[in-house]
Amino acid sequence: MLLKVVIIEDNPITVRSLVETIKWETLGCEVAGTALDGEAGCQLILSTRPDIILTDIRMPKCDYSGKWSQVVYRGQVAYVF
């Protein structure tokens, strides 16, 4: 079973680079989805229940210090980077 990864980043070039340059399957992972702002990221976390989240701490429309921490707790995420 592959670990599910979501990437939440407001820079689309960074998102594309992370998705395309990392060989996720060789790491035992798959990209379950991406989001370009915190609000979409919160919804993505709740809908995919990822094992790993790659994100900025501060994002437009939502950041980790506030709503994010509640979403991560409810989604029972294993790792946040």
Contacts in CASP RR format, 6 or more apart in sequence:
PFRMAT RR
TARGET T0000
AUTHOR 0000-0000-0000
METHOD contacts of the structure
MODEL  1
MLLKVVIIEDNPITVRSLVETIKWETLGCEVAGTALDGEAGCQLILSTRP
DIILTDIRMPKCDYSGKWSQVVYRGQVAYVF
2 24 0 8 1.000
2 25 0 8 1.000
2 28 0 8 1.000
2 29 0 8 1.000
2 30 0 8 1.000
3 28 0 8 1.000
3 29 0 8 1.000
3 30 0 8 1.000
3 50 0 8 1.000
3 51 0 8 1.000
3 52 0 8 1.000
3 78 0 8 1.000
4 29 0 8 1.000
4 30 0 8 1.000
4 32 0 8 1.000
4 48 0 8 1.000
4 49 0 8 1.000
4 50 0 8 1.000
4 51 0 8 1.000
4 52 0 8 1.000
5 24 0 8 1.000
5 29 0 8 1.000
5 30 0 8 1.000
5 31 0 8 1.000
5 32 0 8 1.000
5 33 0 8 1.000
5 50 0 8 1.000
5 51 0 8 1.000
5 52 0 8 1.000
5 53 0 8 1.000
5 54 0 8 1.000
6 31 0 8 1.000
6 32 0 8 1.000
6 33 0 8 1.000
6 34 0 8 1.000
6 35 0 8 1.000
6 41 0 8 1.000
6 44 0 8 1.000
6 45 0 8 1.000
6 48 0 8 1.000
6 50 0 8 1.000
6 52 0 8 1.000
6 53 0 8 1.000
6 54 0 8 1.000
7 15 0 8 1.000
7 18 0 8 1.000
7 19 0 8 1.000
7 31 0 8 1.000
7 33 0 8 1.000
7 34 0 8 1.000
7 35 0 8 1.000
7 54 0 8 1.000
7 55 0 8 1.000
8 34 0 8 1.000
8 35 0 8 1.000
8 36 0 8 1.000
8 38 0 8 1.000
8 40 0 8 1.000
8 41 0 8 1.000
8 44 0 8 1.000
8 45 0 8 1.000
8 53 0 8 1.000
8 54 0 8 1.000
8 55 0 8 1.000
8 56 0 8 1.000
8 59 0 8 1.000
9 15 0 8 1.000
9 18 0 8 1.000
9 34 0 8 1.000
9 36 0 8 1.000
9 54 0 8 1.000
9 55 0 8 1.000
9 56 0 8 1.000
9 59 0 8 1.000
10 36 0 8 1.000
10 37 0 8 1.000
10 38 0 8 1.000
10 56 0 8 1.000
10 59 0 8 1.000
10 60 0 8 1.000
12 36 0 8 1.000
15 34 0 8 1.000
15 36 0 8 1.000
18 54 0 8 1.000
19 31 0 8 1.000
19 34 0 8 1.000
24 30 0 8 1.000
24 31 0 8 1.000
29 51 0 8 1.000
29 52 0 8 1.000
32 44 0 8 1.000
32 48 0 8 1.000
32 50 0 8 1.000
33 44 0 8 1.000
33 48 0 8 1.000
34 44 0 8 1.000
35 41 0 8 1.000
35 43 0 8 1.000
35 44 0 8 1.000
37 59 0 8 1.000
37 60 0 8 1.000
37 61 0 8 1.000
37 62 0 8 1.000
38 59 0 8 1.000
38 60 0 8 1.000
38 61 0 8 1.000
38 62 0 8 1.000
38 63 0 8 1.000
38 68 0 8 1.000
39 61 0 8 1.000
39 62 0 8 1.000
40 61 0 8 1.000
41 55 0 8 1.000
41 59 0 8 1.000
41 62 0 8 1.000
42 62 0 8 1.000
42 67 0 8 1.000
42 68 0 8 1.000
42 71 0 8 1.000
44 50 0 8 1.000
45 53 0 8 1.000
45 71 0 8 1.000
45 72 0 8 1.000
45 75 0 8 1.000
45 77 0 8 1.000
46 71 0 8 1.000
46 74 0 8 1.000
46 75 0 8 1.000
49 75 0 8 1.000
49 76 0 8 1.000
49 77 0 8 1.000
50 77 0 8 1.000
51 77 0 8 1.000
51 78 0 8 1.000
51 79 0 8 1.000
52 77 0 8 1.000
52 78 0 8 1.000
52 79 0 8 1.000
52 80 0 8 1.000
52 81 0 8 1.000
53 72 0 8 1.000
53 77 0 8 1.000
53 79 0 8 1.000
53 80 0 8 1.000
53 81 0 8 1.000
54 81 0 8 1.000
55 64 0 8 1.000
55 68 0 8 1.000
55 80 0 8 1.000
55 81 0 8 1.000
56 63 0 8 1.000
57 63 0 8 1.000
57 64 0 8 1.000
57 65 0 8 1.000
58 64 0 8 1.000
62 68 0 8 1.000
64 72 0 8 1.000
64 80 0 8 1.000
72 80 0 8 1.000
END
